[in-house]
Amino acid sequence: MTPTRPTDPHQKALAINLDPRRYGTFAEIGAGQEVVRWFFRAGGAAGTIAKSISAYDMTVSDAIYGKGERYVCRQRLERMLEYEHRLNLERLRERRGNTTAFFAFADTVKARSFSGASECHGWMGVRFQSHPRDDDSQIIIHVNMLDREKEAQQEALGIVGVNLVYGACSLFHEPEVLVESLLDGLTTDRIEIDMVELSGIEFRHVDNRVLTLKLVQLGLTGAAMFAADGTVLHPAEVLYKRPVLVERGSVRPVTYVNLDMLEGALERFTRDPALAGETVVPLMEITMRNLISTAGSGSVDVHDFLARADVLAACGMTVLISDYFEYYRLAGYLARHTNKKIGIVMGAASLRELFDEQFYGNLDGGILESFGRLFKNDLKIFVYPLLEKSGDLTTVQNLEVAAELRKLYEYLVDRGCIEQLENFHREYLPFYSRDILQRIKVCDDSWQQMVPSAVAEVIKRNGFFGYQPPVAISA
């Protein structure tokens, strides 16, 4: 029988302390030395801790790790990990390198201040050898501390830090279990983990996009982000003080319509005088509800997810995975990270659904409350036309909504909150993802005219979405 892994921080710290192979440094800035404290209290810490340091003073911190623009940032964390791990190897490798797997844990954190007004978050990581004289591996995470009291934040930070060190030492061979274990002993009401990145020798086969999906799937965060090249991004740093334009879609696969929508909205959005000199962040969003409904089993088909990620990468898109099915929740999330303008581009069919009151039964104020939240930060919706079977176009001007909502709709249109896109390619309007999928499955090559050439090449090369290469007929 496989032994049950510990979930209690005291048990985890003790297990590491009793492992003669593990030896390293704890470097913590901000919120006290809450992680190393667990190891001191567990007993046997002399077998694990080479050094514990807390360089609170900025001048001292700069002298050790070098100057930086900010003290709570990824750059500072990586400098801490590099410096402390290298120092351990230089000082101790010759004497005990054959029997010791060295590690360096670091965090740089901003907990609740006396004024209580600051954002409470931090960067945390561990660089480690899984075996003596092995090449290095590394885990980096970003956490948001949600407790209202500083003491509770410190406690939660200490627990997630112990979970991270234990995961690096004992769960490196099971990356998804490692990620899931980060919240052992905690709840998502106390800690949000919105970014995780695994790198190095032990994680050379890990696709961090899957772990990004896992964060949202497990509820460790409401949204996570990665770049076209697969690099995991921290949403707050990408969106900070920048205008944002988001398109939601199934992208199974990306079509000319998807790109036309985003390009048209981006061109219109950047003409806003308030955005003069600003660089808009364009995002393609995939919701968990879409991923789960496509799988049809209540879970996510990882291969299908990676197929979507790869076709988006072929278009150079930054991807946001979110659990915010309701647009007002997506808007609220984006507004947490930027004070600039936010734009959402959607098709006329989605705009019609936006005015369907059945989606707002969970709100006391119903659709009025949802729209109050959606548009409160001067958000703008750009609408792409829908080609009906009759050949007519449904647009902002002729969209049908319930009679009792007509005046509300007209008010939002008159205020400029909802705007029709005029700069679209009419020849793209008949292209639907579901039609393309069907053509792929029946080996109808006409689908290739409905998607960008780079997307078609990715699909054919990898056999995505059921694509089968043509069978050569022998003479």
Buried (B, 14 or more C-beta within 10 A) or exposed (E): EEEEBBEEBBBBBBBBBEBEBBBBBBBBBBBBBBBBBBBBEBEBBEBBBBBBBBBEEEEEBBEBBEEBEEBBBBBBBBBBBBBBBBBBBEEBBEEEBEEBBBBBBBBBBBBBEEEEEEEBBBBBBBBBBBEBEBEBBBBBBBBBBBBEEBEBBBBBBBBBBBBBBBBBBBBBEEBBEBBBBBBBBBEBEBBBBBBBBBBBBBBEEBBBBBBBBBBBBBEBBBBBBBBBEBEBBBBBBBBEEBBBBBBBBBBBBBBBBBBBBBBBBBEBBBEBEEBEEBEBBBBBBBBBEBBBEBBEEEEBBBEBBBBBBBBBBBBEBBBBBBBBEBBBBBBBBBBBBBEBBBBBBBBBBBBBEBBEEEBBEEBEEEBEBBBEBBBEBBBBBBBBBBBEEEEEBBBBEEBEBEEEBEEBBEEBBEEEBBBBBEEBEEEBBEBEBEBBBEBBEEEEEEBBEBBBEBBBBBBBEBEBBEBEEEEEEEE
